[in-house]
Amino acid sequence: MRWDTVIRLPLVPALVVALLLLRLMTHGLPWSGAAFLVVAILWFGFSLVDWLVNRRRRIEVARAALERAVGEVQAPLSLVFLLSEPRNPPFERVARVIREAFGEDFISDDGLVESEDGGGDPGEEVRRFLIRQPTGVFAILISSRPYIPEPGAFARTNIRDKRLRTAVEE
């Protein structure tokens, strides 16, 4: 809970009013205590009204900000699986794995295509599959060469998370 949210809650003035009423019932209050009690009751009333009236507006503003942030984030997402041995699966296997992972209706028959262009270095063996969706285009790259030339050295120098470093080293 953030500090500005705690201040807007009528919890603090309610606590002050409760403590002053408890003091009034047990020991009585001098005239300054009675003045503090009146001020605390007014503070509680105003904060309760503010909290009830503006709560819906704050929720709407927060929801609009979240929707705006989600709409602005269109950065590509990369999932990289590092395998210990090269793989060269056929087109049908790639399609089957995608359907198993995302559901039968995720790709249509013409939604998955294998890219024909070489794209990289002449000696590089990278197969590129594209999945066309209304929400975007997803790419699957399968390389027979290591993604990182020296995974152990790279992991020790660049990766702080121990689990991820161990996975890349292996």
N, C-alpha and C positions, 0 to 999 in steps of 0.2 A: 504494500500500500504506500502510495506516495504521500509526502508531507502536505501538499495542497489539498489532497483528498481528505486527509485526517482533519485538517483545519475546517473544512466545509461541513463535516459531520457535526450534528448537534450533540455529540457525545461529550465533549469537553465542557460546554456550558451546563449540560444536564448533570454532570458529575459535580461541578461547582455548586449548583443549586441544591443537589442532594446533600452534599457535605454541610452547607450552610443551614439547611433545614434540620439535619441531624444535630448540629450544634445548638440550634434554637430550641429543639425539644429537650436536649439533655442539660444544657447549662444556661440557656438564654443567650441573647445577643445584645451587645451595647448598641447605641444609636448608629455607630459607624458600621457595625455588622448588619444591621437592618438595611442600611443604605446599600451595602454590598449585595445583600440578598435581592433587593429590588433591581439593581443593575444586572445581576446574574439572571434573574427571571426574564428581563427584557432581552438580554443577549441570547438566552435560550430560545425565546419566541422568534426573534428575527432570524437566527440561524436555522431553526426548524422550517420556517416558511421559505427561506432561501434554498434550503436543501430539497424541499418537496417541489418547489416550483421549477428550479433550474436543473433538477436531476435528469429529466427527460431530454432537455436541450443538450446537456453534457454528454449523454449517451449517444445522441444523434451526431454530435460533432465528432466524437471518438469513432463512431462507425463510418462516417464519411471520410475521415482521415485514413482509416485502415483501408477502405475501398480505393481511395486515391493512391495510396502507397502500393497496393497490390496491382493496380492498373499501370502504374509507372514502371514497375519492375518487369522488364521484358528481357532480362539478361539471359544468355544461354546457360543451360544446365548441363554439366558434364558428369557422367558416371564412368569411372575408369576401373576396369577389372584387370588386374595384373595376373596373368597365368604363368605357371612355372614351365610350361612347354607350349610350343607353337600349335595352333589349331587352324584348320582350314575346313570349316563346315560347309556343306552344300547349301544352296539357296533354300531348299525345302526345310532343312533343319533350322535355319535362322527364322523362317516364317513360323514354324511350329513353336519354337522357344518364345517368340514374341507373343503369339496367341495364348500360350500357357501362362505367361507372366502378366499380361494385361487384359486377357479375356478374348473370347472368340470374335467379338464385334469390334475390336480395337483397330484392326486393319482390314481393308477390303482386298479383293483379289488384285486390283491394280494399285493399291496403296503402298505396297512394298516393291521397290525396284533396286536392282544392283547397278551402281554407277559404272559406266563404261570407260570414263576417262582415267588415264594413268595417275594424274594428279601430283605425284611426288617425284622423288628421285627415280631415275631409270631402273636401278637395281632394287628398289624398294617394293616389297610385296605387301600392299595394303588393299584389302577389299573394302569397298564402301557400299553400304546399304542405306537407302533413304526411305523413311516412313512418312507418307504424306497424310496429314490430318487437318481438319478444319482449324484446330487450335495452333498448328504450327508444323514444322518439319523436324523430324528426329533423325539423327544420323548414327549409324553403327559402323565403327571402323574395326577391322580385324587385321592385325599385323602379324606376320610370321617372324619378324625381328623384334628384339626387345624394345620396349617403349623407352626405357632408360638404359643407357649403355652399361653403367656400373651401378646397379641398384643398391648394393651394400654401402658404397662410399657416398652415394647421393643421400641415402636414408640417414646415415650417421651425421652428415653435415647440415642437412636441410630440414629434417623432420623432428620436431620436439616430442610429439605424442608417442609414448613408448609402444602402444599396441600397433599404431599405424607404421611406425618405424620397423618393428619386427616383421610385419606383413610384407613390407616392401623389400626388406633384406632377404627374406626367404624367397 
